[in-house]
Every structure is written in C-alpha cells, then in structure tokens.
Amino acid sequence: MTGSKLLIVKRKLRGRLVGCLGSRVSSLLLISAGLAITGISGTIKRGVIEDNGY
C-alpha cells in the first residue's frame, strides 16, 4: 500500500515539476522570439531608412 502511494506522490510531484519547467521554457522561448522579431524588424527599418537617405 505505502509503495503505491509513494509512486502516486512521485508522479504528481514530477508532473508539477515538468509543468513548471515547461511553462518557464515556453515563456522564455516566447520572450526570446518576440525580442528576435522586434530586433529583425528594427534592423530592417534602419536599413530602409539608411537606403532612402532619411
């Protein structure tokens, strides 16, 4: 009985850990992707402005 209870508790804890890590990783990926997109668009805008001479 105690062994099966321990397994269930371990699974629950592991699920929570994986969930926390997953959400953190996904948020980090979203932030880095957003920064990359804004950086790329910023460099493109700069290049266009420099080409036009403004």
Secondary structure as the mmCIF struct_conf table of DSSP 4:
data_model
#
loop_
_struct_conf.conf_type_id
_struct_conf.id
_struct_conf.beg_label_comp_id
_struct_conf.beg_label_asym_id
_struct_conf.beg_label_seq_id
_struct_conf.end_label_comp_id
_struct_conf.end_label_asym_id
_struct_conf.end_label_seq_id
HELX_RH_AL_P HELX_RH_AL_P1 THR A 2 ASN A 52
TURN_TY1_P TURN_TY1_P1 GLY A 53 GLY A 53
#
